[in-house]
């Protein structure tokens, strides 16, 4: 199976983004927070940094940002959109 970098493409804008799984022919739509999370996971940012950025950008409490991140990571796992090493463990 090709690496995710070869089979996954994404595009992002201020109001959201899209992720395309080329091998499976599936496209996923992301809202603004999902787009931010996806980009940070691709860059290898840790959970704490992602939560801090969500709190800052979307003016939400840290516990809400953490839950959103956890829910989003689970969705990524279900759809195999990022490899396990791109999904930082909960801290």
N, C-alpha and C positions, 0 to 999 in steps of 0.2 A: 504494500500500500504506500502511495506517495506520502511524503511528509505533509503536514498541514500547510506549511508555507507554499507548497506547490499546488495544493488542491483547494485552498480557501482564499477567497478574495473578499475585500470589504471596501466600502466607501462610506464616508462620514460627513455630516453637515451639522450645523448648529441644532437642528431640530430632530436629529436621529441619524440612522444609517441603515445600510443593508449588508448582509453577509451572504456570499454565494459559495456553496459547496459544489465545485465543478464536477467532481466524480459522481456525485449523487444527483446532480441536476436540481438541487433545492436552493431556494432563496429565502432568507429570513430577514424580516423587518425589525429594526431596533428603534426604541424610543430614545430620547436624548440621554437619559441616564444609562441605558443599556449600551449605547454607542460609546460613551465615555468609559464605562467598565471594560468593554471589549478591547478598546484601544490600549488601555493600561495593562490588561492581562497579556496582550500580544507583546508589549514592551517589557514584560517581566516584573512589573511593579508588585510589591507586596500588599497584603491586605490592609495594613495600617495606612499606607500612602493612599490607596484607593478610597478608603473610607474618609480620610481627611479631605480629599479632593471632592468627593460627593457632597460632604457637609458644606464645604466652601461654595461650590458651584450652585447647588440646588437649595441651600439654606434649610437643610433637614437635620433632625437630631442624629447623632452618631449611631444609636441603636437601630434606627430606621435604615440608615445607609448600610450598616452591617447585614441586616436582614435582606435588603435588596441585593447586595453582593452575593450572599449565600444562595438566594433563590436563583440568581442569574447563573452562578457557577453550576448549579444543579442542572439547569436547562442546557447549558453548554455540554455538560457531561452526557446528558440524554441524547443529544444530537451529534455528539462526537465532533464538535467544532474546534476544540482546543485540546492539545495533548495534556496528559496529567502534569508534566513539568511546567506547563503554562498556567496551571490552576493552583495558585499558592494555597497552602494549607491554612486552616483557621489558626490564628495566633492566640 
